[in-house]
Amino acid sequence: MDLQSWIPAVYLVAAVTFVLGLKGLSGPTTAVAGNRIAAAGMLLAVAFTFAAREFQEYGAAGIGLTLGGMAIGAVAGVACGRLVKMTAMPQMVALFNGAGGGSAALVSILEYMHKSAHEWASVLSTVLGLIIGAVSFSGSAIAFGKLQGIISPRAYKYPGQRIVTIGVFAAIVVLAVALVLSAAGTVTLDGATILWILLGLGLLFGVVLVMPIGGADMPVVISLLNAYTGLAVAMAGFVLNNHLLIVAGTLVGASGTILTRLMSKAMNRSLANVLFAGVGASAGATVAQKGDDTRSVREVSAEDTAILLGVRYAIHPVAGRMPGHMNVLLAEANVPYDKLKDMEEINDDFKNSDVALVIGANDVTNPAARTDKASPIYGMPILNVDQAKNVIVIKRSMRSGFAGIDNELYLDTKTGMLFGDAKAAVEKVITELKKAA
């Protein structure tokens, strides 16, 4: 049986499962099934590709290396899925983005080295896959570090930052064009050397691009890096002449791009503003009181909070640092779907609510986004918790959010601050609720 002749049909089936999987991921009730459908399609494609692969050139060593890589990937995937807590999902997504981008970059390098002759169209795909993959790899590594707390989440700003960023980008463009022209026979260059330099510049560009972005904008960055990884995989598909990689990469790139635009729109900011405004450059600073401000913080107890509560869950589009992250967290806690309310469908209800309980959220509840034109978050849609008759905020301390600015909500006379660990504080409130029942 000639398995090679079946590959187009198998890849077509896998591509259909990817589309169906993405469709399923559009809603909470179908997300699990969608994920399983897409995973099954990918498993089918990988297994059939391996079975149809000819290893004459590498023999048993090639088969062993391939099986070893598949085994390592399978173990890592299962371990991450089982062991990584849902609260750490953004970090894991960042790592997966980086792994995909890095793989595409390595494929581009190895394929270039493997071929004795290079056509300019093939080199163009190779260069794009290398650059985009390298940017995705290093950028995702920085995003992971910021989300995990290994790197400070603040936005790193320094003199001449934009000049450095533009300079690195310009160098990448010049060398990429030169390499393509070399393949076309226009100029004579050492392609291998330029390729390694491009790899280094791509990795550097990922760092200089993401480091100046504050933790508050990480949801948009993750979506953008996801799009980068998809494009890098699509380019790897062109390099390898693999139609499934082209389809899968294009789907990921398109969905990531759409999600990036939606996330930027949710914060009422342009992508350029997210990437270059440096919101959160002073993140982590303690909230400072204005000299002529006589207002003070009102602290409440768990008992006071329990008296006020009757629960629905309002979710901001960027809650949890990742689109849909908070929905998943609450669903895992067995919160009924009808209790989960997106911002646009619940914001008008706050003014009729007796109490709004804010857990951890900072910038997405800051009234300055509506009132202070000088604020870096001005114009960003927020949850209108300040319009409720009473507001309870559970926080560890009075430290500012990722945007690094004061939250006027905390000084509102109807706001009570319940200080402490969120889980412990909520458990105390639940205990008091049960006592009152």
N, C-alpha and C positions, 0 to 999 in steps of 0.2 A: 504493500500500500504506500503510495507516494504522499507523505504527509505535507510536503511543501505545497501541493496543489490545493490543500484544504485551508491553508493559512488565510487567504483573503476572506473566505466565508466565516472562519472563526473570528477574525478580527472585526468583521462586520457585526457579528453577534455581540462581541465585547463592547464595541462602540455604542450599540443600541442600549446595552445595560448601563453604560456610563450616563447616557442621556436620561434614562429612566431613573437612575440613582439621583442625579441632580434634581429632577422633578420631585422625587420623594423627599429630598432634604428641604424643600420649600415650606414644609409644614411640620409641626411637632408630632402629630398623630401618624405621619407616614415616614418620618425621618429614619427610624430604625430599619424599616423595610427597604427604603431607598439605599441606605448604607450597605445593607447586606447584598442587594442586587448588584450594585457597583463593584463590591468586593468579590462577588462570585464571578463577574465578568473579567475582572483583572486576574483572578486565579486561573480561570480558563485560558486566558491569553498567555500568561507566563508558562503554564504547564505545557501548552501546545507548542509554544515557541521553543522551549527546551527539547521537547520530543522530536521536533522537526529539524533541529540544529544539527549541522554536520561538523564533527570535531576532528576531521582527519589531520588537520594541520597541527593540532595540539594534543591529540590522543587522549589517553586516560587522565593526564594532568589537567587538560582543559575541562573535562567532565567533572573532575574532583573539585577544581576551583569554582566552577559554576554552581555545583551542588552545595559546596561550602558557603558560598555567598548567599544562596537562597535560604539555607538553614539559619545563618546568622541573622538575616533580615526577618525571617519568620519568628525566631525567638525574641528578637528585639521588639517586633511589633506586638506580639502577644504580651510580653512583659510590660510594655508601656501601656497597653490597653487595660491590663489588669491592675497594675500597681500605681500608676500615676493618678493622683486625686483629681477630681473634676475641677477643683479650684486652680490647679496647675495646668489646665488644658491649653491656655494661650502659649505657655512656654514650650509645651510639647509640639504644638502646631508650628512654632517658630523653628524648632529643631528639624521637624519633617520638611519644612520649606527649604531649610539650608541643605539637608541631605539630597533633596531632589535637584536643587540648583548645582550643588557640588558634583553630583553624578553627571549631569549634562555637560558641565565644564570638562570633566575628565574624559568623557566620551569624545568630545570635540578634539582634545589634544591627542588622544590615542589614535583616532581615525586619521588625523592629519599626518602623524608620524608613520602610520602604517602604509599610507599610499605613496607610491613613487612619483605619480603625476597628479597635478591638481588643476582642476578647472575653476575659473573665477566664481562661477555660481556656487559650486560646492564649498569653496573657501569662504564665500560670504556667509553661508549657513554655519560653517565651522566657527567663524569669528563671532557671529551673533550669539551662538550657543555658548561659546566660551565666556564672552563678556557678561551676558545676562546671567549665566549660571554662577559666575564668580561673584558678581554683585549680590545676587540672592543669597549665596552661601555666607559671605562675611556680614552682610546686612542682617541676616537672620540670626547669626551668632551674637551680634550686638543687641538685637531685640530680645533674644533669650536672656542675655546677661542683665539687661535692665529689668525685665519682668521677674527674674529670679532673685534680684537684689545683689547679684555679683558685681554689677556696675551700677553706679548711682543713676536713678531714673531721671535726674534733672537734664535739661537741655544744655549741652556744652557749646558755649559761644566763645569765640576768640577773634582777635583782630585779623582781618583779611580772610575770614572763613569762606566767604563766597568766591573770592579770588582763587583760593586753593581748590574748592570744589569745581569751579569752572575750568581751572587749569588741568586738573586730573582728567576731567571729561574731554577736554580738547585734545589732550595727548592720546587718549584712547581712540578718538575719532580719526586722528591723523595716522596713527599706526595701523588701525584697522583698514583704512582706505589704501594705505601703502601696501599692505599684505594682499589685498584683493587685486590691486594693480599689478603686483608682482606675479600673481597667478595668471593674469591676463597677458603677461609678457611686456607690459609697458615699462616696468622698471625691474632691476635685478637686486634682490635682497635675500638675506638669510632668513627664510620663513620661520624656521624652528625657533631661532633666537627671538624674533619679534613676537611669536606666539607666547613664549614664556613671559616676556615683558608685559604683554597684554593681560596675561593671567594675574600678574602682580598688581597692575594698575586697576584691574577689575575688582580685586579683593580690597584694594585701598579705597576705591570709590564707594564700595558698600559701607565701609567704616565711616568715611567723611560724610556720607549721605544720612546715615541713621544716628550717629552720635549727637548731632545738634537737635534731634527731635526729642521732646519731653515725653515722659511716661503717659501723660494724658492723651497723647496722640498715637499711642501704640496700636489701638485697634485699626486705625487707618493704615499704619505702616505694615501690620501683619497682612492685611488684605492686599496691599500693593506688592509686597514680597511674594505673596501667593501667586499673583498675576505674573511676576517676573519668572518664578519657577516654571509656571505653565508655558510661557514663551520659550524658555531655555529648553524644556523638554521637546517642544514642537520643533525647534531648530535641530535638536539631536535626532529627531525623526527624519528630517530632511538629509542630515549627514549620513544616517544609516539606511536611508531609503525604506523606513519602517512606517507604514501608513497608520498603524495604531498609535504610535507615539505622537504622530502629527495630530491625529484627532483628539487624543487625550490631552495633550499639551494645549491645544487650541481651546478646548472646553474649559480647562482650568484657567488659562490666561484670560478668556472672555469673562468667565464668572467672577474671577478676582478683580478684573477691571470694573465691572458693573458694581460689585460690592464696595470697591474703593470709592466710587462716585457716590453711592448711597450713603456711605459712612461720612464722607465729607459734607454731603448735603445735610445729614442729621445734625452736624455741628455748625451748620450754616457758614462753612468756610471752604475756600478753594483748596485744591490739592497743593498748589504752590505755597499757600499760606501755611498748611500743615508741615510741608517739608522744609520751609526756610524761615518761618516766623520765629522759631525758637521759643514757643510758649512753654513755660515751666523752667526757665533758666535758673530761677531761684527756688525751685521746688524743695520742700523739706523745711523751709524756714518756719519758725513759730509765728503764729498770728500775732501781729503787733496792734495794740490799741492806739487809736489816734489821740493826740494830746488833749484835744478839747472834747473827746467823746466820754460822756458820763455814764454810758450804758454798761451793764455788767452781765455776765453769764449766769443763767439760772440753772442750777443742778437739781435733778429729780431722782427719785428712787425707783426701783423696780415695782414697788407697790403702787406708786403714783401712776406709773405707766400702765399697769394692768387694769386700773380702773377705767381708763379711757378707750381701750382697744376693741375693735371689731375689724376683721382683716380682709383686705384685698391687696394684690401685689402690683405695684406700678413699676414698669421696667423701661428705663431709658435705652435708646438704641445702642449706646456705647457702654452700657453697664457691663462690668466684668471684664473689661479690656478686650473683648472679642465679640463680634456680632452673634447674638443668640446664646451667649455663654450663660447669662443669668437665667434665661428660660430653662436651659438644661439643668442647671443647679437646683432650681426650684422644683422641676419635674422629678428629679432624683429624690427630692425630699417628700415626694408624694403629694405635692400641692396640685389640686385639680386644675386642669387647663382653663376652666372658665373663671378661675381666680386670677389668672395671669393677664394683665392688661398692658398693652403697648401704650407709649406716651400719648399718642394722638387721640386714643379712645378714652383715656382716663383723666387727662389734664384738666378738663373743664369740671371734673367732679370734686377737685380738691376744695374749691370754695364752699362746697356744701358738706364737707367732711368735718367731723368733730376733732379728729386727730390724724396726723400723718407721722408715721414712724420711719425715720431715715436710718438705715444701717450702713455705716461706713462711707456711703457716697458723699462726695464733697463738691467738686466743680459742677456736677450735673444738677445740683440743687441750689446753686449760688444765684440769688436775685440780681447780682451785678451784671449777669449776662443780659438782663432786660433793661437795666437802669443806668449803668456806668459806661459811657461811650469810650472812656479811656482804658477800660478793662480789656485784657487780651482775649477774654471769652465773650466779649460783647456780641450779641446777635446769635449766639449758640442757643438752640432750643433747650430748655431745662424742664424738669419736673416742677410743677407749680405748688410744691409742698408748703411754701410760705403763705399760701392763700387759705390753708386750713385753719380752723379755729384754735387748734393746739398742734404743736410740733415737738416730737421727741427725737433727739439725735443720739444714736449710740456710736461712740467713738472712744478710742483708747486715750486720746489726748486732744489738745487744741491745735495740733500741727496742721499745716495747710495741705491741700491736695496736690496733684501732679502739676497743676497750672501755677502753683507757688503764690497764690493770692489769698487774701482774707475772704472769709465767707460771711457776708452780712447776716445770713440766716441765723447764725449762732448768737448774735447780739439782739435779735428780735425778742421783745418782752414776752411773747407767747411761746417761745422756744425753750424747751428744757433739755439739758445735756445729761445723758446717762452714760457716765464714763466707765470704761472697762472693756474686756474682751467681748466681742460680739456674741459668740456662742454662749459664754457664761451669762452674759446679761440677758439674752433672750430666754435662756433656761430659767433664770430667776423670775422673769416676767410671766412665763408660762406657769410656774409654780404658784405665783400670786393669783393668776387668773383662775387656776383650779380651786384655790382657797375661796375665791369670791363666788364661784359657781354654786 
